[in-house]
């Protein structure tokens, strides 16, 4: 039901970074719903980008790095789709993506910055504009605001109103027109009030809350579980060996052929999930 907020052709902001707090359950549902022509933005995108391109759900990625993970480097699925002209990839710097979300969150049309000046990244982005500062005369780069139609964010815990705990994505949540929040667990509002300094996503910008345990699997959810590396290693070998056929096989087995998210988790395996949880536990899961 929450995934129905995402219309074909929408711009979608994805929370987390690389393999951390990826809203995989939501992405899994978008693929099952066979959404089309989504423009997806994320600070650093990983195997979630593979799945979005390989399934045909997205034809446009905005990010600062597109890799399957530090261990495996650049995604061969991405290279197949981008180099083959099947999809578009807009590359910004890490700071560039963050500042675009910051501008969107602040309600201003652009944000000035220095970090891409002198690099080819800024030169290859026609949306970025160099100016001379009217106050100091120094050269600055202006990056346009990024306001996704919908933001998909996974958090460690939140209450039923959408007050959520996590350590980034504040700007994304405030910049997006709608926010879908998945959470490892829903807790009482009283518990949220006991530690208000831990609440970063405020209820006022959240449109839907869904409790999805292990909603970032096989990626990590900081303080709750670490990445499920055996599953990821098997996935990477399969799709890198055959970016088209390997991806189709993975989607058929792990997305389209299943009834629900719990069946996907069962394919990862209880042993790997328990091990990832044991490694990842921290005070943030108290």
Buried (B, 14 or more C-beta within 10 A) or exposed (E): EBBEBBEEEBBBBBBBBBBBBBBBBBBBBBBBEEBBEBBBBBBBBBBBBBBBBBBBBBBBBBBBBBBBBEEBEEBBBBBBBBEEEEBEBBBBBBBBBBBBBBBBBEEEEBBBBEBBBEEEBBEEBEEBBEEEEEEEEEEBBBBBBBBBBBBBBBBBBBBBBBBBBBBBBBBBBBBBBBBBBBBBEBBEEEEBEEEEEBBBBBBEBBBBBBBBBBBBBBBBBBBBBBBBBBBBBEBBEBBBEBBEEBBBEBBEEBBEEBEEBEEBBEEBEEEBBEBBBEEBBEEBBE
